[in-house]
């Protein structure tokens, strides 16, 4: 490949990368803090299941009350304010064994606790038509055993773990336990596989996440949430076409 071809390839690759990045990069991340004195993010560290820069996380840290409140104009993963707002309510914030050594651990250590009162989190004016919700789970019960029982949550009226009633599942209550068992800080949680975050795809500008109190054994808790935009089918097709075009261009230049 000549120097001109290399330059042309590089330019094309940058253009396609910029296109695909703009398609997939939109997200809003939220951390529920337990202690404003030791859980403020330092920033510049990629944290959570999507490795999002901790500078762009919204956090309840420093709010007048960590158990309940409202935050408006949540920032996205680029640090830009959005129309989205969040209201949360819980019995109190609590903590597990993860410690506060870095932003990854500050994210996981504190969470909304469900003692004597159901957890509820509502997001409004979400700027994405379709999106995937990541619910990050933590529990102090992991002090007693590696595997704990995570209680089901309802997202927009549907149970996260499936079925028509609430179902508890095996989970890791701390990223310390998850790392020891899976080799990574964050692992997907579902009805058959232990982990420490669940996902749920939904639509619309409003998002409701609630716990059904005393629905089944186990504990409900939320240490953080991530809302990731799912691109429209036409946009996904455009991305695929861009990659096909890039591949064809490489082949033609290589054999030309």
GUBA-235152 format. One record per residue (C-alpha): x, y, z; residue in three letters. Coordinates in steps of 0.25 Angstrom, whole numbers, padded with zeros to 4 digits, always signed. Layout:
BEGIN
XYZALA ...
***
This chain:
BEGIN
+0000+0000+0000UNK +0006+0014-0004UNK +0007+0025+0005UNK -0005+0032-0001UNK -0013+0020+0001UNK -0009+0019+0015UNK -0013+0034+0017UNK -0026+0031+0010UNK -0029+0019+0018UNK -0026+0026+0031UNK -0036+0038+0028UNK -0047+0028+0024UNK -0045+0020+0037UNK -0045+0033+0045UNK -0058+0037+0038UNK -0065+0023+0041UNK -0060+0023+0055UNK -0066+0037+0057UNK -0079+0032+0051UNK -0080+0019+0060UNK -0076+0026+0072UNK -0087+0037+0071UNK -0097+0025+0069UNK -0093+0017+0081UNK -0087+0027+0091UNK -0100+0034+0097UNK -0102+0030+0111UNK -0105+0036+0125UNK -0099+0030+0138UNK -0103+0032+0152UNK -0097+0028+0165UNK -0104+0027+0179UNK -0094+0031+0189UNK -0095+0027+0204UNK -0085+0037+0210UNK -0082+0050+0204UNK -0069+0051+0212UNK -0061+0039+0206UNK -0069+0036+0193UNK -0067+0048+0184UNK -0061+0043+0170UNK -0047+0048+0167UNK -0050+0047+0152UNK -0042+0042+0140UNK -0044+0027+0144UNK -0053+0018+0135UNK -0063+0011+0144UNK -0075+0003+0144UNK -0079-0009+0134UNK -0077+0001+0122UNK -0064+0007+0127UNK -0070+0021+0127UNK -0061+0033+0131UNK -0064+0036+0146UNK -0063+0051+0142UNK -0077+0049+0134UNK -0084+0042+0145UNK -0096+0049+0152UNK -0095+0046+0167UNK -0104+0048+0179UNK -0091+0051+0187UNK -0092+0065+0194UNK -0108+0066+0192UNK -0115+0071+0205UNK -0121+0057+0207UNK -0115+0044+0201UNK -0127+0035+0204UNK -0137+0043+0195UNK -0136+0055+0186UNK -0137+0061+0172UNK -0126+0065+0162UNK -0129+0072+0149UNK -0121+0073+0136UNK -0113+0061+0137UNK -0100+0061+0129UNK -0097+0050+0119UNK -0084+0043+0116UNK -0079+0055+0109UNK -0081+0064+0121UNK -0092+0071+0114UNK -0105+0075+0121UNK -0118+0067+0117UNK -0133+0069+0119UNK -0133+0057+0128UNK -0136+0058+0143UNK -0136+0047+0154UNK -0144+0046+0167UNK -0141+0035+0177UNK -0146+0030+0191UNK -0141+0019+0200UNK -0140+0016+0215UNK -0126+0021+0215UNK -0113+0019+0208UNK -0104+0008+0213UNK -0090+0002+0210UNK -0083-0011+0207UNK -0068-0016+0209UNK -0063-0010+0196UNK -0056+0002+0202UNK -0053+0015+0196UNK -0039+0014+0190UNK -0042+0018+0176UNK -0054+0023+0168UNK -0058+0009+0164UNK -0059+0005+0179UNK -0066+0018+0182UNK -0077+0015+0172UNK -0079+0001+0178UNK -0078+0003+0193UNK -0090+0012+0195UNK -0105+0009+0191UNK -0119+0011+0193UNK -0124+0002+0204UNK -0138-0005+0205UNK -0139-0006+0221UNK -0153-0004+0225UNK -0156+0004+0212UNK -0157+0001+0198UNK -0147+0007+0188UNK -0153+0015+0177UNK -0145+0023+0166UNK -0152+0031+0155UNK -0145+0038+0143UNK -0152+0048+0134UNK -0150+0054+0121UNK -0140+0044+0116UNK -0135+0049+0103UNK -0134+0035+0097UNK -0145+0028+0089UNK -0140+0014+0092UNK -0130+0011+0103UNK -0124+0000+0112UNK -0124+0001+0127UNK -0113-0004+0135UNK -0116-0006+0150UNK -0104-0007+0159UNK -0105-0016+0171UNK -0098-0016+0184UNK -0101-0022+0198UNK -0094-0022+0212UNK -0099-0037+0212UNK -0087-0040+0205UNK -0079-0039+0218UNK -0085-0052+0222UNK -0085-0060+0209UNK -0080-0058+0194UNK -0094-0061+0188UNK -0105-0053+0193UNK -0120-0052+0189UNK -0124-0040+0181UNK -0138-0037+0181UNK -0146-0034+0168UNK -0149-0020+0163UNK -0160-0015+0154UNK -0156-0006+0142UNK -0168+0001+0136UNK -0177-0009+0142UNK -0169-0022+0138UNK -0160-0031+0146UNK -0146-0030+0143UNK -0143-0045+0145UNK -0155-0049+0137UNK -0168-0056+0141UNK -0181-0050+0146UNK -0176-0049+0161UNK -0164-0044+0168UNK -0153-0054+0168UNK -0140-0054+0176UNK -0127-0058+0169UNK -0112-0061+0173UNK -0103-0049+0173UNK -0090-0043+0177UNK -0092-0032+0188UNK -0078-0026+0185UNK -0069-0023+0174UNK -0058-0030+0183UNK -0066-0043+0182UNK -0070-0042+0168UNK -0055-0040+0164UNK -0051-0052+0172UNK -0061-0061+0166UNK -0062-0056+0151UNK -0048-0048+0149UNK -0055-0035+0147UNK -0062-0024+0155UNK -0075-0024+0148UNK -0083-0037+0143UNK -0097-0038+0137UNK -0107-0043+0147UNK -0120-0051+0142UNK -0129-0062+0147UNK -0118-0073+0144UNK -0105-0066+0146UNK -0099-0058+0158UNK -0094-0044+0155UNK -0095-0030+0161UNK -0103-0023+0150UNK -0116-0025+0142UNK -0121-0019+0129UNK -0134-0016+0124UNK -0138-0010+0110UNK -0149+0000+0109UNK -0155+0012+0103UNK -0161+0026+0106UNK -0157+0038+0113UNK -0160+0033+0127UNK -0154+0022+0135UNK -0159+0016+0147UNK -0151+0006+0156UNK -0158+0001+0168UNK -0156-0010+0178UNK -0168-0018+0183UNK -0167-0018+0198UNK -0167-0032+0205UNK -0170-0039+0191UNK -0159-0050+0193UNK -0147-0053+0201UNK -0134-0045+0198UNK -0130-0030+0198UNK -0132-0020+0188UNK -0122-0009+0186UNK -0117+0000+0175UNK -0103+0006+0175UNK -0104+0012+0162UNK -0111+0013+0149UNK -0107+0015+0134UNK -0117+0019+0123UNK -0111+0015+0109UNK -0117+0020+0096UNK -0121+0009+0086UNK -0120+0014+0072UNK -0132+0014+0063UNK -0131+0002+0053UNK -0128+0012+0041UNK -0117+0018+0049UNK -0111+0004+0052UNK -0113+0000+0037UNK -0105+0013+0033UNK -0094+0008+0043UNK -0093-0005+0036UNK -0093+0001+0022UNK -0081+0010+0026UNK -0073-0002+0031UNK -0076-0010+0018UNK -0072+0002+0010UNK -0059+0003+0018UNK -0056-0011+0015UNK -0059-0010+0000UNK -0050+0002+0000UNK -0038-0005+0007UNK -0040-0017-0003UNK -0040-0009-0015UNK -0028+0000-0011UNK -0020-0013-0007UNK -0022-0020-0020UNK -0022-0007-0028UNK 
***
